Amino acid sequence: YNGKCENLHGHNYKVYAHVRGTELDKGGMLLDFTKLKKTLREVCGEIDHTNLNDIEFFDQNPSTERIAVYIYNRIIEKIPSLKKTDGKNAWLYAIDVFETETSRARYIAE
């Protein structure tokens, strides 16, 4: 990327995890969000207040889009049961990363 945002700078990102499913459990939920929220906080903590260029995954431009992919991959590494597979009742469908109120990237697991 060539432009003013190529220079070292920071953001206060907002991250949202989206879950999809086909059936609710006995409690009327797709899954208990407690573990997902804890893991999302851990993964975001790994990159909070860091220079993303120092993380191997970001050997290319550390764009908002790549941050969304990184967060998705790290959550799946930590909670493999959230990976979409045939016959799965609930899975991690997408990660949204907001760079600003009007600039967002969404990574959808296919």
N, C-alpha and C positions, 0 to 999 in steps of 0.2 A: 504494500500500500504506500502510495506517495501522496502526501498531503499534510495539513497542519496537525492532524491527529497522529501522525507518525512519530512526533516528538513524545518523549516520556511525559505521561500525565496520569491522573487517577480518576476514578469514578466511585460513586456510591450506588452500586447495582442493587436492584431488587430481583429476586429469583422466585419463580413459581414452578411447582411441580404439578403436573396433571396426571391423574390416574383414570384409566378406562376399565370397564368390565362388562360382563354379560349377565351376572346374577348377583343379587345382594345376599349376604349371609343371614343367619338367624337374627342377628342384631340390626339388620337393615343397612349394613355397610358393605362397601366393596373391600375395604381393608381398614385396619386400625392405623390411623395417621401417626400415632405416637412414634413408631420406629422410623417411618419415613421422615418425619420432621427432625428427629434427632440426627439421622444420617445426613440430611440436607444441610443442617447446621455444621456438622463435622466437615463435610466436603467444602462448603463455602469458607470455613475457617482455614482450610489448607491453603487457600489462595488469597485470603484477606490480608491486606497490608504487605503484599509481596510484589516483587517485580515479575510479572508473568513471563517476561522474556527469559527468566532464569529457570523456568519449569520446562522440562524436556518436551512435553506435549505441545507447547507453544513455540516450537522452533521456527514456525512461520508467524505471520501476523496474529497477535493475540486479540482477534476481533471478538465482538460480542457473540457472534455466531459460533466461533470456536469455543468460547467459554461455555455456551449452552451444551455443546457436544461433550466437553470435558466433564461438566457436572453430571450429565446423564450417564456417561461411562463409569464415573467413580461411584455413583449410587448403585448401578448394576453390579459393579465389583463387590460392593459391600452387602448388597441384598440381591443375590442372584435370582431369587424367586419373583422379583418384579420385572424380569425380562419377558417380553412378549413371546409366547410360544403358542402353538395350536392347542386348543382346549383349555387354555389358561382362563381362570375366572376374572382376575384383575391384574393389570400390569401398569408400569410406568409408561405413559403414552407420550408425554412431551415435557420439555423444560423451556420456560420463558425466562429470558434475561433482559431486564429493562436497564438500559444505559442512562436514559433520561425518561421523563414522563411521555415523550413522544417517539422515542427510538427504542425498539424492542426487536429481539431475535427469538424465534421459536425453533427448537429442534424437535422434530417428531420422529419417534422410533418407528421404523418400518420393518 
